[in-house]
Every structure is written in C-alpha cells, then in structure tokens.
Amino acid sequence: MLGFALIVLGMLCAWVERTLKRAVPARVGWALLALAAFGIILDTDTGFWLGLLVAVSMIVAAKRGVSSGSARAARLQDPSRREA
C-alpha cells in the first residue's frame, strides 16, 4: 500500500514541476528523506535506499529553485535554446 502512495506522490510532484514550472517544496523532500530513513532503520534489505537518492535530489532542486521539467520545457518551446 505504501508503494502505491509513493507512486501517487511522484505523479503529483511531476505534475507540479511540469504545470507550475517550479520545483517541489523542500519540505516534501525532507518528508521523503525521513520516511526513507525510517524504512532503512526497520529493514536494511529494502528499496528505501533509493528513496534517499530521490529525497536528496528533491531537496537540492528546491534549494536551487530549479525544476527538472522547467528547463526541458523551455528547450522544447524555444528551438533556439536547444543544446547541441
């Protein structure tokens, strides 16, 4: 059941980045980091280690104010901004 909730959270975060062209707030990353750390403490042989990578990435993106979707969307809308 938790996996389904994380998929829905991921879809919501992708929608926020794509539609609002803003990074997801850092507190979402911190919450995911706490959840992943708790899961790792309970059982080290799970996929919660991957949650750490996603959480840290979300926190760093929020601190920089950059969303992965906004840069890509800008390149797609303006062909002159495409990288070679």
C-alpha atoms as one frame of an Amber mdcrd trajectory, in Angstrom:
protein
   0.000   0.000   0.000   2.869   2.373   0.743   4.307   1.801  -2.710   1.058
   2.974  -4.279   1.104   6.122  -2.145   4.681   6.861  -3.244   3.720   6.430
  -6.898   0.856   8.898  -6.447   3.235  11.321  -4.681   5.682  11.008  -7.574
   2.947  11.710 -10.103   1.873  14.776  -8.110   5.447  16.072  -7.954   5.886
  15.559 -11.702   2.631  17.428 -12.341   3.725  20.337 -10.122   7.067  20.629
 -11.930   5.526  20.330 -15.372   2.453  22.514 -14.906   3.657  25.188 -12.490
   7.253  25.106 -13.800   8.520  25.271 -10.237  10.498  22.927  -8.059   8.624
  20.887  -5.485   8.959  22.460  -1.995  11.926  21.237   0.022   9.677  20.011
   2.831   8.369  17.268   0.521  11.946  16.084   0.051  12.606  16.246   3.786
   9.465  14.210   4.477  10.535  11.608   1.931  14.014  11.555   3.477  12.521
  10.921   6.937  10.311   8.159   5.543  13.237   6.520   3.755  15.457   6.751
   6.854  12.722   5.189   8.989  12.267   2.382   6.469  16.011   1.736   6.360
  16.152   1.557  10.151  13.343  -1.007  10.187  14.745  -3.165   7.396  18.039
  -2.507   5.629  17.351  -5.002   2.814  14.637  -2.952   1.127  14.391  -0.392
  -1.640  14.243   2.514   0.797  17.881   3.232  -0.071  16.647   4.501  -3.439
  14.298   6.845  -1.621  17.328   8.572  -0.126  18.607   9.463  -3.585  15.263
  10.857  -4.692  14.803  12.806  -1.452  18.248  14.408  -1.609  17.681  15.281
  -5.260  14.360  16.941  -4.400  15.914  18.948  -1.564  18.814  20.162  -3.707
  16.478  21.108  -6.578  14.223  23.030  -4.196  17.166  24.904  -2.692  18.390
  25.856  -6.177  14.874  26.752  -7.272  15.221  24.630 -10.386  12.791  22.012
 -11.550  13.893  19.364 -13.972  10.742  19.843 -16.024  11.062  23.613 -16.457
  14.436  23.553 -18.203  13.320  20.774 -20.522  10.028  22.531 -21.288  11.853
  25.770 -22.121  14.115  23.943 -24.596  11.132  22.280 -26.251   9.187  25.540
 -26.614  12.093  27.623 -27.947  14.142  25.723 -30.562  16.926  28.347 -30.477
  17.695  27.384 -26.856  18.380  23.748 -27.683  21.770  22.412 -26.797  23.865
  20.697 -29.410
